[in-house]
Amino acid sequence: GLVAANAAWIAWRDGELEQATALGEEALADWSSEGRAGPRVFSWTARFPLLGVEVQRGRVDVALEHAREMLDESQQPLPDEIAAVLSEAVARRSRDHLERALELARPIGYA
């Protein structure tokens, strides 16, 4: 899962949206298999590229679902500033906040 998630991140950075989507979904599928889910899973490694793709495609509802999953308490926590912006995005259903979260995440290699 982590290998596919990292490849999704590279594809997202390269602007290869279809490849980023396929690899991100592959990572999530691997992690959801029996015995793989839990707090040690860094699902944001797959979900940030997927969130970015969906924002770029104008599918805010799908992007917000990725944001909700990244904020789930069972996942590894994100940096406070990114988590706060994602929380605000979910609360307001805001594309602008999703884009801001991506901007904050990019320089530190999260998106």
Helices and strands as residue ranges (DSSP letters): H 2-13, H 17-32, H 44-56, H 60-71, H 80-92, H 95-105, G 106-108
